[in-house]
Amino acid sequence: MGNPGGQDLYRAVTTVFESVMKLEIIFISLAASLIFGCSSAAPVAVNTSNTPVRDERAQNTIAHGPVEQMPLNSNSNSSGKWSQSGDPIDTFKFDKAIADAEKTQKAKPADAAAKTALAQAYYARGFALTESRQYASALGDYRRTLNLDPSHAEAKQWEAQIISIYQMLKKDPPKEGEEPPPLPYQKPARQ
């Protein structure tokens, strides 16, 4: 006869293991996009012959460095402007939600619900910016969320994750208040 309790334990351990693996995949994907993201839109040459292709020109590490980089003339420990990279997205609905929530919060500064709504509006934009690989801008929105709602668990998690990736890359994350704004979005032209 089998051990039914052992099977339940096996299923529970398997479920936990699968969840941990999914989180690791997300973390690795986020780290890989920071490490291997190339902001160059240059076309890639395709080799159709059997001879190896070799580019004799030396490339610096900036050409294929992390998604967000410090200016060329600064070292990693200096404070300065952050360049912004990632995919531009239309943040209009998020910006409107933030503006509306700020207006409500200013009108009712003692209202906890208004403060929570403003925190959630910043978090929503931060999450959208994270999905579009605009990590430094997203970090600013997560920090604004936590200033308004220090117990916001998801904002804490994303802030810690983005900072840990910068640290793993031996780069200082943007200091609070130095985060760049989201990339400008241009609507596609109608045809």
Secondary structure, DSSP 8 states (H G I E B T S, - for coil): ---HHHHHHHHHHHHHHHHHHHHHHHHHHHHHHHHH------------SSS-----S---GGGG--SS---TTS-TTS-------S-----HHHHHHHHHHHHHHHH-TT-HHHHHHHHHHHHHHHHHHHHTT-HHHHHHHHHHHHHH-TT-HHHHHHHHHHHHHHHHTT-----TT--------------
